[in-house]
Amino acid sequence: MIKTVFAIAFKDLRLLMRDHAGIFWVIGFPLLMATFFGSIFGSGERGARAMPVAVVDEDATPVSQAFIQRLEKSEALAVQRLPRADAQESVRRGKLVAYVVLKKGFGESSGFFGNQALPLEVGIDPSRRAESGYLQGILTEAAFRAMQEQDPANMRPKVQESLKEIESAEGIPPDQRKILTRFMGELDQFLGTVDPAGYKKGLQTDGARIEVVPVTTQREGPRSAFEISFPQAILWGLIGCVAAFAISIVNERAYGTFLRLRIAPISRGQILAGKGSACFLACVIEIGLLLATGHFIFGVRLQNAVSLALAIASTSAGFVGIMMLLSVLGKTEQAVAGAGWGILIVMAMFGGGMVPLMMMPGWMQRISHLSPVKWGILALEGAIWRGFTLGEMFIPCAILLSVGVICFGAGVAILSRSEA
C-alpha cells in the first residue's frame, strides 16, 4: 500500500515538472508575491506621505525666498509655489491641505532690531484641526531657525543705503544731518564687529505670528467607504467570473467537448461568440446584483444612468476579452487556472482591487495604468460618485473596450493556430 502511494505521488510530481507553466505558478509566482508585499511594507516603513501645501510669496525678498526653500527641504511638507488665488482654490477643492502666505514685511521682521515674529497666513479647513496644529508647529520652527541664521553683517548694506539717503536728503537741518550721519556710520561699523555666534545664542523671538484663515473644502468625494469598496468588490466578482469561464473552455478542449462542437455544423466563430456572450451576460448580471445591493442597502449613489450603462458594458466587454486570452495560456486545467488567477490577482493588486490607488506609493500608481482593473474601477466610480461627464467617461470605457477587442482577437488567433 505504501509503495502504491509513493508511486502515485511520484507520478504527480513528474507530471508537474513536465508542465512548465505549472512550475512557474508553484514557485515563480509566490516569489513575485513576496517581492510585491515586501515593497509595500518597505514603503510604509519610510514614513507617511508629506502634507501637500501651497506657498504664496507676497514679500518677494531674499529672506522670504530662503524661508520657502527651508520649507521645501522639509520631509513633512510637499510644497507648491502658487499665486494666492490658485492656492485658495486648490485648498477649497481639496487638492491641497493648506496654503501659507508670506506677507509683506516678512523680510523686514527678521531684522537685527526688534526681532519681530514673522507674519504668516495659513488657509485651511477648520475641521482639519490636527493638520492645522501640525503645520503651525512646522512653520514656527522654520521661522525660529530662519531668524537664528540671520547674520548681523548682512544688515550693513541696508544701513549704508540709509546713510546715503540721509546725506542726499533735502530739508534736514545740518545739525540733525550730522547726528544721523554719525549714528548710521557708527552703526555700520558696529554691525561689522558683532559676533554671529553670540547673536544667535542671545536671540529672543516668538518665531512666527500666524493668522489662520478658514477655507471650507468642497466635499466632492465618496460619501461613505461603501462607495469605494463596492467598485472594488465588483471587479473581484468579474475576476472570478473570467477565471471560471476560462477554465470551462480549457476543460471542453481537454475532454473533447469542443472538438465535438467543431464536428457539428457550427462554425468556430459561432462557438466562440456564444461563449463570449455567456460570459458577457454573467458579468452584467454580477455587476447589476452588486450595485443593487450597494444602492438599496448601503446607500451607494448611482448618479448617472447613462454613464453607469457605459461603465457596465465596457467593463464586461473588456473582461470577456481577457477571459478568451487566458483560456488559451495552457493545455491543462491546472495551467490555465494557475496562470489565470495569477495574472488576474496581479491586475487587481496594481489596479486598486486590494488597496485604493490613493494609498499606493507613487511608482505603483504609475504602473496601475497598465491594469484593466484600474480602468474598470475608475469607470464605475465615475458613474457612482465621481460625477463624470460623458466626455470624461470616454477614456476608461475606450481603454476597456480596446483591451477586450485586442485580447479576444489574440485568444482566437492562438486557439486557431493550436487547432491547426
Summary of the structure (lengths in Angstrom):
residues: 420
radius of gyration: 33.8
end to end distance: 44.1
largest distance: 122.9
contacts: 1285
relative contact order: 0.09
helix: 70%
strand: 7%
